[in-house]
């Protein structure tokens, strides 16, 4: 019996379809957590997957693990996707390995939660780079290939803090994830005629699955997530007794992403879907 079977996390979703046979996908921020869960779901449905992350060792570990689990061709790519040229290298790696790229999941983020007045100039730059430039550069890098194929799916991973006004999320939620909603809609408007859809999935709290935490995961960076802020966020979360009263299982996020990344979602574009148990509604 595995640890997850001995101590199950509510909400785990079982895979019952094979929508990605013959397809290839890129998932960024995929060394651990929800990124691994998304990559796993796509591979379980038949996709070849490139896991990209700034944590090169973590990406390599998770790629080996998912390849063994699913029997699919899973590759790793390490690099800082906020920097010029790195996203293009990532897409080229996927093309070299798989011959095509059908879906891009923009999950990479700089998870910095603190009061705006406490941000140093360095942390401001890191937050903007990790939460904006990565999505912009990865989307731009993959579009020529998708346009040539006349087929593509881009799924951005947002977050509900920008809708709920959650404190300590000014850069992560307000600037990063909030701007991602506008980016989703405007890119969708540009590329729809080429058979490319662009959508956004916004989780809220996500349960940690220990088996999905690769090398270098550990606890949250205390510089990026001060203990007093973490405690206050936990108190706020506990006080909101509406919707579904638990955190999401990562597979629940992955299930929504898989639909939007599949050919079934051919007439869904420019949309924002909250997968947050009702933390934000409509």
C-alpha positions as CSV (number, residue, x, y, z in Angstrom):
1,X,0.0,0.0,0.0
2,X,1.4,3.4,-1.0
3,X,1.4,6.4,1.3
4,X,-1.3,8.0,-0.7
5,X,-3.5,4.9,-0.4
6,X,-2.8,4.7,3.4
7,X,-3.7,8.4,3.8
8,X,-5.9,9.3,0.9
9,X,-6.4,13.0,0.0
10,X,-10.0,13.7,-0.8
11,X,-11.0,14.4,-4.4
12,X,-8.5,12.4,-6.4
13,X,-9.7,12.0,-10.0
14,X,-9.4,8.8,-12.0
15,X,-8.5,8.8,-15.7
16,X,-11.2,7.3,-17.9
17,X,-10.3,8.6,-21.4
18,X,-7.5,8.7,-23.9
19,X,-7.7,12.1,-25.7
20,X,-4.0,12.7,-26.3
21,X,-2.8,9.7,-28.4
22,X,-0.4,11.1,-31.0
23,X,-0.2,14.4,-29.3
24,X,2.7,16.2,-27.5
25,X,2.5,18.7,-24.7
26,X,4.8,21.1,-22.7
27,X,4.1,21.8,-19.1
28,X,6.1,24.5,-17.4
29,X,6.8,24.6,-13.7
30,X,6.5,20.9,-13.7
31,X,9.2,19.7,-11.3
32,X,6.7,19.3,-8.5
33,X,3.2,19.9,-7.3
34,X,0.3,20.7,-9.6
35,X,2.7,20.9,-12.6
36,X,3.6,17.2,-12.1
37,X,-0.1,16.3,-11.7
38,X,-1.0,18.1,-15.0
39,X,1.9,16.4,-16.8
40,X,0.8,13.0,-15.4
41,X,-2.8,13.4,-16.5
42,X,-1.7,14.3,-20.1
43,X,0.7,11.3,-20.2
44,X,-1.9,9.0,-18.8
45,X,-4.2,10.0,-21.6
46,X,-1.5,9.2,-24.2
47,X,0.5,12.4,-24.6
48,X,4.3,12.7,-24.9
49,X,5.2,15.4,-22.5
50,X,8.1,17.8,-21.9
51,X,8.5,18.9,-18.3
52,X,10.1,22.4,-18.0
53,X,11.3,24.0,-14.8
54,X,14.0,26.3,-13.5
55,X,14.8,23.3,-11.1
56,X,16.6,21.1,-13.6
57,X,17.2,18.2,-11.3
58,X,13.6,18.3,-10.1
59,X,12.4,18.2,-13.7
60,X,14.6,15.3,-14.6
61,X,13.5,13.4,-11.5
62,X,9.8,13.9,-12.3
63,X,10.3,13.1,-16.0
64,X,11.9,9.8,-15.2
65,X,9.2,9.0,-12.6
66,X,6.3,9.8,-15.0
67,X,7.9,7.9,-17.8
68,X,8.0,4.8,-15.6
69,X,4.5,5.3,-14.4
70,X,2.8,6.0,-17.7
71,X,5.0,4.3,-20.3
72,X,5.0,7.6,-22.3
73,X,7.9,9.5,-23.7
74,X,8.5,12.1,-21.0
75,X,11.4,14.6,-21.3
76,X,12.9,17.2,-19.0
77,X,14.0,20.8,-19.8
78,X,15.8,23.0,-17.3
79,X,16.1,26.8,-17.6
80,X,14.8,30.2,-16.5
81,X,11.9,30.7,-18.9
82,X,11.7,34.4,-18.0
83,X,14.9,35.1,-19.8
84,X,15.2,35.8,-23.6
85,X,15.7,32.8,-25.8
86,X,15.1,30.1,-23.2
87,X,11.4,29.5,-24.1
88,X,12.5,29.1,-27.8
89,X,15.0,26.5,-26.7
90,X,12.3,24.7,-24.8
91,X,10.0,24.5,-27.8
92,X,12.8,23.4,-30.1
93,X,13.7,20.6,-27.6
94,X,10.1,19.4,-27.7
95,X,10.1,19.5,-31.5
96,X,13.4,17.6,-31.7
97,X,12.0,14.9,-29.3
98,X,8.4,14.7,-30.4
99,X,8.1,16.3,-33.8
100,X,5.2,18.5,-32.8
101,X,3.8,20.5,-29.9
102,X,0.0,20.4,-29.5
103,X,-0.5,21.9,-26.1
104,X,1.3,24.3,-23.8
105,X,0.4,24.6,-20.1
106,X,1.8,27.8,-18.6
107,X,2.1,26.7,-14.9
108,X,5.5,28.2,-14.0
109,X,5.2,31.0,-11.3
110,X,7.2,32.8,-8.7
111,X,5.2,32.0,-5.5
112,X,6.1,35.2,-3.6
113,X,3.5,36.1,-1.0
114,X,4.1,39.1,1.2
115,X,2.9,42.7,1.9
116,X,3.6,45.0,-1.0
117,X,5.6,47.4,1.3
118,X,7.9,44.6,2.2
119,X,9.0,43.8,-1.3
120,X,12.6,44.7,-2.1
121,X,13.5,45.9,-5.6
122,X,15.1,42.4,-6.2
123,X,11.9,40.6,-5.2
124,X,9.7,42.9,-7.3
125,X,11.8,42.0,-10.4
126,X,11.7,38.3,-9.5
127,X,8.0,38.4,-9.1
128,X,7.3,40.2,-12.4
129,X,9.8,38.0,-14.2
130,X,8.5,34.7,-12.9
131,X,4.8,35.5,-13.1
132,X,4.6,37.6,-16.3
133,X,7.6,37.1,-18.6
134,X,7.5,33.3,-18.4
135,X,3.9,33.2,-19.7
136,X,4.5,35.8,-22.4
137,X,7.7,34.2,-23.6
138,X,6.5,30.7,-23.6
139,X,3.3,31.6,-25.4
140,X,5.1,33.6,-28.1
141,X,7.6,30.8,-28.6
142,X,5.1,28.1,-29.2
143,X,2.7,30.0,-31.5
144,X,4.6,29.7,-34.8
145,X,4.6,25.9,-34.5
146,X,0.9,25.8,-33.6
147,X,0.1,28.2,-36.4
148,X,1.9,26.0,-38.9
149,X,0.0,22.9,-37.6
150,X,-3.2,24.9,-37.7
151,X,-3.9,23.3,-34.3
152,X,-2.9,24.2,-30.7
153,X,-4.0,24.5,-27.1
154,X,-2.6,27.0,-24.6
155,X,-3.8,26.7,-21.0
156,X,-2.7,29.2,-18.5
157,X,-2.7,28.4,-14.8
158,X,-4.1,31.4,-12.9
159,X,-5.3,31.7,-9.4
160,X,-8.4,33.1,-7.5
161,X,-6.5,35.6,-5.3
162,X,-7.1,38.4,-8.0
163,X,-10.9,37.8,-7.8
164,X,-11.2,37.4,-4.0
165,X,-8.8,40.2,-3.0
166,X,-6.7,37.8,-0.9
167,X,-4.0,39.7,1.1
168,X,-0.3,39.3,0.4
169,X,-0.9,38.4,-3.3
170,X,-0.4,41.8,-4.9
171,X,2.4,40.6,-7.2
172,X,1.5,36.9,-7.5
173,X,-2.3,37.3,-7.8
174,X,-2.9,40.9,-8.7
175,X,-0.1,41.5,-11.2
176,X,0.8,38.0,-12.2
177,X,-2.4,36.0,-12.3
178,X,-4.6,39.0,-12.8
179,X,-2.8,40.1,-15.9
180,X,-2.9,36.5,-17.1
181,X,-6.6,36.7,-17.5
182,X,-6.3,39.6,-19.9
183,X,-3.5,37.9,-21.7
184,X,-5.6,34.8,-22.2
185,X,-8.4,36.7,-23.8
186,X,-6.3,38.9,-26.1
187,X,-4.1,36.1,-27.4
188,X,-7.2,34.0,-27.9
189,X,-8.6,36.8,-30.1
190,X,-5.4,36.8,-32.2
191,X,-5.0,33.1,-32.9
192,X,-8.5,31.6,-33.1
193,X,-8.5,31.6,-36.9
194,X,-5.5,29.3,-36.8
195,X,-7.2,26.5,-34.9
196,X,-5.5,27.6,-31.6
197,X,-7.5,28.0,-28.4
198,X,-6.3,29.9,-25.3
199,X,-7.9,29.5,-21.9
200,X,-7.1,29.9,-18.2
201,X,-7.7,27.7,-15.2
202,X,-7.6,29.3,-11.7
203,X,-7.2,27.1,-8.6
204,X,-7.3,28.3,-5.0
205,X,-5.8,26.1,-2.2
206,X,-4.2,22.9,-3.5
207,X,-3.4,19.9,-1.2
208,X,0.2,18.8,-1.2
209,X,0.8,15.2,-2.4
210,X,4.1,14.1,-0.9
211,X,4.9,11.8,-3.8
212,X,4.8,14.7,-6.2
213,X,7.5,16.7,-4.5
214,X,10.8,16.1,-6.2
215,X,14.3,17.0,-5.3
216,X,14.7,20.6,-4.0
217,X,11.1,20.9,-3.1
218,X,11.1,21.2,0.6
219,X,9.1,23.8,2.5
220,X,8.0,27.2,1.1
221,X,10.9,29.7,0.8
222,X,10.5,31.8,4.1
223,X,11.9,34.8,2.3
224,X,9.2,34.6,-0.3
225,X,6.5,33.5,2.2
226,X,7.2,35.0,5.7
227,X,5.9,32.9,8.5
228,X,3.5,35.6,9.8
229,X,2.0,35.9,6.3
230,X,1.6,32.1,6.0
231,X,-0.1,32.0,9.3
232,X,-2.5,34.8,8.4
233,X,-3.3,33.2,5.1
234,X,-4.1,29.9,6.9
235,X,-6.4,31.8,9.3
236,X,-8.2,33.5,6.3
237,X,-8.7,30.2,4.5
238,X,-10.1,28.6,7.6
239,X,-12.6,31.4,8.2
240,X,-14.1,31.1,4.7
241,X,-16.8,28.5,5.3
242,X,-18.5,28.4,1.9
243,X,-18.3,26.3,-1.2
244,X,-16.6,22.9,-0.9
245,X,-14.8,22.9,2.5
246,X,-11.4,21.4,1.5
247,X,-8.4,22.0,-0.6
248,X,-8.3,20.7,-4.2
249,X,-6.6,17.5,-5.0
250,X,-4.0,18.3,-7.7
251,X,-5.7,15.8,-10.0
252,X,-8.8,17.9,-9.9
253,X,-6.9,20.8,-11.4
254,X,-5.3,18.5,-13.9
255,X,-8.7,17.2,-15.1
256,X,-9.9,20.7,-16.0
257,X,-6.6,21.5,-17.8
258,X,-6.8,18.2,-19.7
259,X,-10.2,19.1,-21.1
260,X,-9.1,22.5,-22.2
261,X,-5.9,21.1,-23.7
262,X,-7.8,18.4,-25.7
263,X,-9.4,18.5,-29.1
264,X,-12.8,18.2,-27.4
265,X,-12.5,21.9,-26.3
266,X,-12.4,23.0,-29.9
267,X,-15.0,25.8,-29.4
268,X,-13.9,27.0,-26.0
269,X,-11.4,29.9,-26.1
270,X,-10.7,33.1,-24.2
271,X,-12.3,31.7,-21.1
272,X,-11.4,31.7,-17.4
273,X,-12.5,28.7,-15.3
274,X,-12.3,28.7,-11.6
275,X,-11.5,25.3,-10.1
276,X,-11.6,26.5,-6.6
277,X,-14.4,24.7,-4.9
278,X,-16.5,27.8,-5.0
279,X,-14.0,30.2,-3.3
280,X,-15.0,32.5,-6.1
281,X,-18.3,32.0,-8.1
282,X,-19.2,33.3,-11.5
